[in-house]
Every structure is written in C-alpha cells, then in structure tokens.
Amino acid sequence: MRLLMISACAAGLGACASVDATPSAGLGGELTETKSMRARAAFRIDAPTVRAARTIRLQPATVADAADDNINPRQSEVLLAALNQTLCKRLSRHFEMAAEGQPADLTVRADITRLGTTNSGSAVVSQITGFISPIPFTPRIPVGMGSLVVEGVAADAQGAPKAAMVWARGADMFTTNARASAIGDAFSLAQAFGKDFAKLLERGGDPFKSEGAPRRATRKAAARECEAWGKGQGAAGFIGSRLGLPPEMTAAKPKP
C-alpha cells in the first residue's frame, strides 16, 4: 500500500512535466533551464544590476490572445488580478514599489502565454470524493487538470531587459485544490509564478536554488503599495477554495 501511494504521488506531481515551456519569440536570447519538484523554468539575469536595484514598478499583467480564447472576460480579469496581487505582495517584501509615473530601477511585467483549462466536471467529482472519503488528504482525480505558462521580464529605466523567465507548471493530484472553473488550476498556478519570479529578482539568480544566493533585506510589505491591485480574496476566497467554488465567484471586482 505504501509503495502504491508513493507511485501515485510521483505520478501526480509529474503532471507539470507535460507542460510546454517553450518561450515566445518576444523573450529571445539564451536562457538557463532549471526546475523544481513541480515547475519548470528557463531564465537569464543581469545579477549585478538586479541586486543593486531598490525600486520596482509593476505593470499590469496580460493574457496572450491564444490563451485568452479559452476563458471568458470575467475569468481573465480574476486570473490577472491574482497574478498582479501576488507579484506586488512578494516583490514589496524586498523592493520599494514605485507608482506609475514615478522613477524605478526596474519595471516588471508578466504575460500569460499558454493556459490549459480545468475540466469543471472532474473538479466537482474530485471535491465530492474528497468530502466523502475517510482518507485524509484524498488525492484529486488526475483527469482534466489545468496548466499555466507565464513569461516575466524586468527591464531597467531605459527599457533594457535585465531579467527574464519563462515558467511552466501543471496542476497535480496532491497540492492543487480542485475548483469548478476553467481557471480553477490556473488561478493557483498564477500565484505560484508570482512567488517564483519574485525569488528570481530577490536572489539575483535561480529561483529554485537558494544555496549560495545573497540575502536581500526583507521589509514589511505596505498594504498601500499594493492596494491598486486589490486586497486578494480574503476569508471568502479561502472558504471558496476549500469548497471548490470557482475563483470568479468569490473574487471581488477589481478597482479600475
């Protein structure tokens, strides 16, 4: 039984291996490949410039047309809000966030280039199975799970890219909670990208390898710096996630 569970776990966590992480033509240049247990990425970085940066301006994230065709406008709105909120929250722990129009050492933008939608029916069945199962942490059904590919770029004041990363990850049976929405998995994965891209800039190097990376001072994230991107889903979002409700149902309408 133990061997069976280990095999199932390996299969579930291996879902991200099938995600196409090929960078878009716009990213260009030579990239260094890296991976964690669940995500794959390729990056390049001008480490001295990034480590010397103190201020960052965050531009609104976008969804490529090919990815946007698979979801409706409300879902796109909620997905981008989650990505922007996570990037701002994570980056503001190590950088001062500059408002639009103010000078900044780096300007960050992210673009969702590919999106594998979640099968809502499979997600509902997984949630019901989890509720009635006597086994704690029952894995979800490995059918119809979503995926996400995001590209992030940090450019200097002259617009020259100083850091870039293409990041890919698929949902898995154990760590991605099933939600009954086409963006159910992409919503969680967008937040995971925000954390990993922030690590790339914080460390000035591989986001998945902390050993030997210089330590950037941590500051208390000021809510005012990120309030333009919204306040996250709060208690309603947490409860909705546990119940498997669609993110677009529990998310607040973003501010203009």
C-alpha atoms as a printed R data frame, in Angstrom:
    type eleno elety resid chain resno       x      y       z
1   ATOM     1    CA   MET     A     1   0.000  0.000   0.000
2   ATOM     2    CA   ARG     A     2   2.813  2.392   0.889
3   ATOM     3    CA   LEU     A     3   4.538  1.704  -2.446
4   ATOM     4    CA   LEU     A     4   1.250  2.316  -4.244
5   ATOM     5    CA   MET     A     5   0.814  5.698  -2.547
6   ATOM     6    CA   ILE     A     6   4.386  6.733  -3.386
7   ATOM     7    CA   SER     A     7   3.829  5.779  -7.023
8   ATOM     8    CA   ALA     A     8   0.567  7.739  -7.135
9   ATOM     9    CA   CYS     A     9   2.245 10.751  -5.585
10  ATOM    10    CA   ALA     A    10   5.044 10.655  -8.141
11  ATOM    11    CA   ALA     A    11   2.520 10.424 -10.953
12  ATOM    12    CA   GLY     A    12   0.507 13.332  -9.576
13  ATOM    13    CA   LEU     A    13   3.476 15.624  -9.055
14  ATOM    14    CA   GLY     A    14   4.796 14.744 -12.505
15  ATOM    15    CA   ALA     A    15   1.831 16.400 -14.207
16  ATOM    16    CA   CYS     A    16   3.809 19.593 -14.808
17  ATOM    17    CA   ALA     A    17   6.385 17.675 -16.892
18  ATOM    18    CA   SER     A    18   3.980 17.622 -19.838
19  ATOM    19    CA   VAL     A    19   3.578 21.407 -19.989
20  ATOM    20    CA   ASP     A    20   5.226 23.077 -22.987
21  ATOM    21    CA   ALA     A    21   7.683 25.639 -21.589
22  ATOM    22    CA   THR     A    22   8.948 26.895 -24.964
23  ATOM    23    CA   PRO     A    23   9.494 30.684 -24.665
24  ATOM    24    CA   SER     A    24   7.795 33.059 -27.064
25  ATOM    25    CA   ALA     A    25   9.777 34.772 -29.811
26  ATOM    26    CA   GLY     A    26   9.496 38.025 -27.863
27  ATOM    27    CA   LEU     A    27  11.525 36.697 -24.949
28  ATOM    28    CA   GLY     A    28  14.541 35.973 -27.156
29  ATOM    29    CA   GLY     A    29  18.127 35.402 -26.044
30  ATOM    30    CA   GLU     A    30  19.818 32.491 -24.333
31  ATOM    31    CA   LEU     A    31  18.102 31.070 -21.257
32  ATOM    32    CA   THR     A    32  19.296 28.770 -18.465
33  ATOM    33    CA   GLU     A    33  16.942 25.883 -17.725
34  ATOM    34    CA   THR     A    34  16.020 24.932 -14.177
35  ATOM    35    CA   LYS     A    35  13.267 23.044 -12.388
36  ATOM    36    CA   SER     A    36  11.750 22.320  -9.014
37  ATOM    37    CA   MET     A    37   9.656 19.324  -7.981
38  ATOM    38    CA   ARG     A    38   6.552 20.780  -9.646
39  ATOM    39    CA   ALA     A    39   7.614 23.583 -12.008
40  ATOM    40    CA   ARG     A    40   9.966 24.087 -14.931
41  ATOM    41    CA   ALA     A    41  11.578 27.366 -15.908
42  ATOM    42    CA   ALA     A    42  14.240 28.946 -18.087
43  ATOM    43    CA   PHE     A    43  15.762 32.287 -17.152
44  ATOM    44    CA   ARG     A    44  18.507 34.815 -17.675
45  ATOM    45    CA   ILE     A    45  19.511 37.640 -15.374
46  ATOM    46    CA   ASP     A    46  21.967 40.515 -15.105
47  ATOM    47    CA   ALA     A    47  22.706 39.683 -11.473
48  ATOM    48    CA   PRO     A    48  24.728 42.809 -10.504
49  ATOM    49    CA   THR     A    49  22.091 45.180 -11.886
50  ATOM    50    CA   VAL     A    50  19.183 43.348 -10.270
51  ATOM    51    CA   ARG     A    51  20.915 43.033  -6.911
52  ATOM    52    CA   ALA     A    52  21.673 46.763  -6.960
53  ATOM    53    CA   ALA     A    53  18.035 47.683  -7.691
54  ATOM    54    CA   ARG     A    54  15.998 49.188  -4.874
55  ATOM    55    CA   THR     A    55  12.731 50.256  -6.535
56  ATOM    56    CA   ILE     A    56  10.343 48.379  -8.822
57  ATOM    57    CA   ARG     A    57   7.328 49.499 -10.817
58  ATOM    58    CA   LEU     A    58   4.795 46.789 -11.639
59  ATOM    59    CA   GLN     A    59   2.908 46.936 -14.922
60  ATOM    60    CA   PRO     A    60  -0.457 45.186 -15.366
61  ATOM    61    CA   ALA     A    61  -0.139 41.538 -16.370
62  ATOM    62    CA   THR     A    62  -1.622 40.410 -19.684
63  ATOM    63    CA   VAL     A    63  -3.040 37.266 -21.268
64  ATOM    64    CA   ALA     A    64  -1.916 36.357 -24.785
65  ATOM    65    CA   ASP     A    65  -4.746 36.089 -27.304
66  ATOM    66    CA   ALA     A    66  -4.237 32.350 -27.772
67  ATOM    67    CA   ALA     A    67  -4.639 31.753 -24.022
68  ATOM    68    CA   ASP     A    68  -7.465 34.273 -23.610
69  ATOM    69    CA   ASP     A    69  -9.614 32.430 -26.167
70  ATOM    70    CA   ASN     A    70 -10.137 29.604 -23.666
71  ATOM    71    CA   ILE     A    71 -11.700 31.708 -20.889
72  ATOM    72    CA   ASN     A    72 -14.339 34.428 -20.540
73  ATOM    73    CA   PRO     A    73 -13.609 38.097 -19.699
74  ATOM    74    CA   ARG     A    74 -14.501 37.727 -16.007
75  ATOM    75    CA   GLN     A    75 -12.196 34.731 -15.637
76  ATOM    76    CA   SER     A    76  -9.393 36.613 -17.366
77  ATOM    77    CA   GLU     A    77  -9.951 39.575 -15.040
78  ATOM    78    CA   VAL     A    78  -9.791 37.391 -11.908
79  ATOM    79    CA   LEU     A    79  -6.739 35.474 -13.119
80  ATOM    80    CA   LEU     A    80  -4.763 38.640 -13.896
81  ATOM    81    CA   ALA     A    81  -5.770 40.210 -10.588
82  ATOM    82    CA   ALA     A    82  -4.392 37.190  -8.707
83  ATOM    83    CA   LEU     A    83  -1.140 37.384 -10.672
84  ATOM    84    CA   ASN     A    84  -0.717 41.126 -10.099
85  ATOM    85    CA   GLN     A    85  -1.578 40.878  -6.401
86  ATOM    86    CA   THR     A    86   0.910 38.090  -5.770
87  ATOM    87    CA   LEU     A    87   3.718 39.798  -7.686
88  ATOM    88    CA   CYS     A    88   3.198 43.055  -5.803
89  ATOM    89    CA   LYS     A    89   2.912 41.385  -2.406
90  ATOM    90    CA   ARG     A    90   6.044 39.289  -2.908
91  ATOM    91    CA   LEU     A    91   8.188 41.959  -4.548
92  ATOM    92    CA   SER     A    92   7.267 44.572  -1.951
93  ATOM    93    CA   ARG     A    93   8.940 42.439   0.718
94  ATOM    94    CA   HIS     A    94  12.320 43.196  -0.836
95  ATOM    95    CA   PHE     A    95  11.838 46.286  -3.017
96  ATOM    96    CA   GLU     A    96  10.106 49.630  -2.738
97  ATOM    97    CA   MET     A    97   7.160 49.647  -5.131
98  ATOM    98    CA   ALA     A    98   7.030 52.776  -7.299
99  ATOM    99    CA   ALA     A    99   3.706 54.106  -8.543
100 ATOM   100    CA   GLU     A   100   3.014 54.721 -12.217
101 ATOM   101    CA   GLY     A   101   4.894 57.793 -13.392
102 ATOM   102    CA   GLN     A   102   7.498 57.599 -10.629
103 ATOM   103    CA   PRO     A   103  11.115 56.610 -11.395
104 ATOM   104    CA   ALA     A   104  12.069 52.995 -10.721
105 ATOM   105    CA   ASP     A   105  15.220 50.940 -11.074
106 ATOM   106    CA   LEU     A   106  13.273 48.076 -12.643
107 ATOM   107    CA   THR     A   107   9.899 47.729 -14.343
108 ATOM   108    CA   VAL     A   108   8.265 44.299 -14.125
109 ATOM   109    CA   ARG     A   109   5.621 42.841 -16.406
110 ATOM   110    CA   ALA     A   110   4.177 39.336 -16.776
111 ATOM   111    CA   ASP     A   111   2.364 37.722 -19.695
112 ATOM   112    CA   ILE     A   112   0.328 34.505 -19.571
113 ATOM   113    CA   THR     A   113   1.264 32.844 -22.848
114 ATOM   114    CA   ARG     A   114  -0.450 29.455 -22.549
115 ATOM   115    CA   LEU     A   115  -3.298 28.222 -20.381
116 ATOM   116    CA   GLY     A   116  -4.615 24.691 -20.038
117 ATOM   117    CA   THR     A   117  -8.155 24.929 -18.703
118 ATOM   118    CA   THR     A   118  -9.525 22.826 -15.846
119 ATOM   119    CA   ASN     A   119 -12.354 20.391 -16.534
120 ATOM   120    CA   SER     A   120 -15.066 21.612 -14.164
121 ATOM   121    CA   GLY     A   121 -16.855 18.261 -14.072
122 ATOM   122    CA   SER     A   122 -13.725 16.397 -12.983
123 ATOM   123    CA   ALA     A   123 -13.030 19.068 -10.380
124 ATOM   124    CA   VAL     A   124 -16.515 18.662  -8.896
125 ATOM   125    CA   VAL     A   125 -16.148 14.880  -8.745
126 ATOM   126    CA   SER     A   126 -12.759 15.287  -7.043
127 ATOM   127    CA   GLN     A   127 -14.263 17.598  -4.448
128 ATOM   128    CA   ILE     A   128 -17.174 15.235  -3.721
129 ATOM   129    CA   THR     A   129 -14.782 12.280  -3.474
130 ATOM   130    CA   GLY     A   130 -12.613 14.212  -1.042
131 ATOM   131    CA   PHE     A   131 -15.579 15.130   1.163
132 ATOM   132    CA   ILE     A   132 -16.925 11.582   1.463
133 ATOM   133    CA   SER     A   133 -13.593  9.768   1.615
134 ATOM   134    CA   PRO     A   134 -12.463  8.573   5.072
135 ATOM   135    CA   ILE     A   135  -8.841  9.011   3.951
136 ATOM   136    CA   PRO     A   136  -7.279 12.387   4.905
137 ATOM   137    CA   PHE     A   137  -5.814 14.398   2.014
138 ATOM   138    CA   THR     A   138  -7.516 12.298  -0.641
139 ATOM   139    CA   PRO     A   139  -5.815 12.978  -3.996
140 ATOM   140    CA   ARG     A   140  -7.919 14.517  -6.726
141 ATOM   141    CA   ILE     A   141  -8.830 12.642  -9.898
142 ATOM   142    CA   PRO     A   142  -5.929 13.075 -12.380
143 ATOM   143    CA   VAL     A   143  -8.228 13.967 -15.284
144 ATOM   144    CA   GLY     A   144  -8.846 17.387 -16.797
145 ATOM   145    CA   MET     A   145  -6.249 19.199 -14.702
146 ATOM   146    CA   GLY     A   146  -5.120 22.652 -15.845
147 ATOM   147    CA   SER     A   147  -1.732 24.178 -16.546
148 ATOM   148    CA   LEU     A   148  -0.142 27.579 -16.997
149 ATOM   149    CA   VAL     A   149   2.848 29.109 -18.799
150 ATOM   150    CA   VAL     A   150   3.883 32.637 -17.827
151 ATOM   151    CA   GLU     A   151   6.717 34.870 -19.004
152 ATOM   152    CA   GLY     A   152   8.083 37.598 -16.769
153 ATOM   153    CA   VAL     A   153  10.502 40.403 -17.645
154 ATOM   154    CA   ALA     A   154  12.229 43.056 -15.531
155 ATOM   155    CA   ALA     A   155  13.650 45.993 -17.510
156 ATOM   156    CA   ASP     A   156  15.797 48.938 -16.415
157 ATOM   157    CA   ALA     A   157  14.880 52.623 -16.709
158 ATOM   158    CA   GLN     A   158  15.992 52.620 -20.362
159 ATOM   159    CA   GLY     A   159  13.786 49.640 -21.184
160 ATOM   160    CA   ALA     A   160  16.631 47.119 -21.488
161 ATOM   161    CA   PRO     A   161  15.666 43.682 -20.097
162 ATOM   162    CA   LYS     A   162  17.758 42.772 -17.044
163 ATOM   163    CA   ALA     A   163  15.888 39.619 -16.043
164 ATOM   164    CA   ALA     A   164  13.555 37.282 -17.896
165 ATOM   165    CA   MET     A   165  11.914 33.969 -17.142
166 ATOM   166    CA   VAL     A   166   9.512 31.560 -18.824
167 ATOM   167    CA   TRP     A   167   7.776 29.399 -16.217
168 ATOM   168    CA   ALA     A   168   5.545 26.364 -16.688
169 ATOM   169    CA   ARG     A   169   3.623 24.214 -14.284
170 ATOM   170    CA   GLY     A   170   0.706 21.801 -14.383
171 ATOM   171    CA   ALA     A   171  -1.742 21.037 -11.607
172 ATOM   172    CA   ASP     A   172  -1.145 17.832  -9.658
173 ATOM   173    CA   MET     A   173  -3.208 15.404  -7.628
174 ATOM   174    CA   PHE     A   174  -1.961 16.444  -4.199
175 ATOM   175    CA   THR     A   175  -1.015 20.116  -3.994
176 ATOM   176    CA   THR     A   176  -3.516 21.811  -6.332
177 ATOM   177    CA   ASN     A   177  -7.017 22.056  -4.893
178 ATOM   178    CA   ALA     A   178  -9.761 21.222  -7.414
179 ATOM   179    CA   ARG     A   179 -12.092 24.146  -8.201
180 ATOM   180    CA   ALA     A   180 -15.097 24.001 -10.532
181 ATOM   181    CA   SER     A   181 -13.909 26.566 -13.069
182 ATOM   182    CA   ALA     A   182 -11.942 26.690 -16.314
183 ATOM   183    CA   ILE     A   183  -9.368 28.786 -14.409
184 ATOM   184    CA   GLY     A   184  -9.556 26.690 -11.222
185 ATOM   185    CA   ASP     A   185  -5.976 25.452 -11.537
186 ATOM   186    CA   ALA     A   186  -4.587 28.437 -13.439
187 ATOM   187    CA   PHE     A   187  -5.684 30.685 -10.572
188 ATOM   188    CA   SER     A   188  -3.495 28.795  -8.081
189 ATOM   189    CA   LEU     A   189  -0.637 28.440 -10.561
190 ATOM   190    CA   ALA     A   190  -0.614 32.186 -11.321
191 ATOM   191    CA   GLN     A   191   0.088 32.842  -7.652
192 ATOM   192    CA   ALA     A   192   2.869 30.225  -7.705
193 ATOM   193    CA   PHE     A   193   4.502 32.011 -10.643
194 ATOM   194    CA   GLY     A   194   4.374 35.325  -8.767
195 ATOM   195    CA   LYS     A   195   6.267 33.780  -5.866
196 ATOM   196    CA   ASP     A   196   8.920 32.192  -8.105
197 ATOM   197    CA   PHE     A   197   9.504 35.303 -10.225
198 ATOM   198    CA   ALA     A   198   9.907 37.361  -7.057
199 ATOM   199    CA   LYS     A   199  12.541 34.832  -5.916
200 ATOM   200    CA   LEU     A   200  14.418 35.297  -9.205
201 ATOM   201    CA   LEU     A   201  14.750 39.030  -8.534
202 ATOM   202    CA   GLU     A   202  15.285 38.669  -4.796
203 ATOM   203    CA   ARG     A   203  18.146 36.199  -5.217
204 ATOM   204    CA   GLY     A   204  19.541 37.579  -8.449
205 ATOM   205    CA   GLY     A   205  19.694 34.008  -9.746
206 ATOM   206    CA   ASP     A   206  17.984 30.628  -9.978
207 ATOM   207    CA   PRO     A   207  14.575 30.929  -8.239
208 ATOM   208    CA   PHE     A   208  14.607 27.264  -7.222
209 ATOM   209    CA   LYS     A   209  18.068 27.161  -5.623
210 ATOM   210    CA   SER     A   210  18.615 29.245  -2.521
211 ATOM   211    CA   GLU     A   211  22.013 27.796  -1.583
212 ATOM   212    CA   GLY     A   212  24.724 30.407  -2.014
213 ATOM   213    CA   ALA     A   213  22.279 33.152  -3.054
214 ATOM   214    CA   PRO     A   214  22.934 36.559  -1.447
215 ATOM   215    CA   ARG     A   215  20.328 37.602   1.114
216 ATOM   216    CA   ARG     A   216  18.387 40.733   0.263
217 ATOM   217    CA   ALA     A   217  16.986 42.646   3.215
218 ATOM   218    CA   THR     A   218  13.349 41.851   3.964
219 ATOM   219    CA   ARG     A   219  10.970 44.708   4.603
220 ATOM   220    CA   LYS     A   220   7.402 44.737   5.821
221 ATOM   221    CA   ALA     A   221   5.106 44.879   2.820
222 ATOM   222    CA   ALA     A   222   2.984 48.033   2.997
223 ATOM   223    CA   ALA     A   223  -0.630 47.430   2.006
224 ATOM   224    CA   ARG     A   224  -0.806 50.897   0.454
225 ATOM   225    CA   GLU     A   225   1.891 49.994  -2.066
226 ATOM   226    CA   CYS     A   226  -0.207 47.183  -3.493
227 ATOM   227    CA   GLU     A   227  -3.769 48.369  -2.913
228 ATOM   228    CA   ALA     A   228  -4.137 49.312  -6.593
229 ATOM   229    CA   TRP     A   229  -4.002 45.592  -7.414
230 ATOM   230    CA   GLY     A   230  -6.693 44.663  -4.905
231 ATOM   231    CA   LYS     A   231  -6.653 43.004  -1.489
232 ATOM   232    CA   GLY     A   232  -6.851 39.365  -2.519
233 ATOM   233    CA   GLN     A   233  -9.803 37.077  -1.826
234 ATOM   234    CA   GLY     A   234  -9.629 37.099   1.957
235 ATOM   235    CA   ALA     A   235 -11.880 34.814   4.008
236 ATOM   236    CA   ALA     A   236 -14.409 34.359   1.203
237 ATOM   237    CA   GLY     A   237 -11.684 33.181  -1.149
238 ATOM   238    CA   PHE     A   238 -10.200 30.794   1.408
239 ATOM   239    CA   ILE     A   239 -13.564 29.208   2.169
240 ATOM   240    CA   GLY     A   240 -14.440 29.108  -1.537
241 ATOM   241    CA   SER     A   241 -11.174 27.336  -2.279
242 ATOM   242    CA   ARG     A   242 -11.821 24.673   0.355
243 ATOM   243    CA   LEU     A   243 -15.322 24.128  -1.041
244 ATOM   244    CA   GLY     A   244 -14.089 24.022  -4.641
245 ATOM   245    CA   LEU     A   245 -16.057 27.099  -5.724
246 ATOM   246    CA   PRO     A   246 -14.976 28.968  -8.883
247 ATOM   247    CA   PRO     A   247 -12.480 31.807  -8.174
248 ATOM   248    CA   GLU     A   248 -14.620 34.170 -10.263
249 ATOM   249    CA   MET     A   249 -17.496 33.579  -7.819
250 ATOM   250    CA   THR     A   250 -15.581 34.548  -4.669
251 ATOM   251    CA   ALA     A   251 -13.208 37.213  -6.011
252 ATOM   252    CA   ALA     A   252 -14.078 40.857  -5.504
253 ATOM   253    CA   LYS     A   253 -14.432 43.123  -8.500
254 ATOM   254    CA   PRO     A   254 -11.016 44.753  -9.085
255 ATOM   255    CA   LYS     A   255 -10.710 48.520  -8.868
256 ATOM   256    CA   PRO     A   256 -10.333 50.449 -12.126
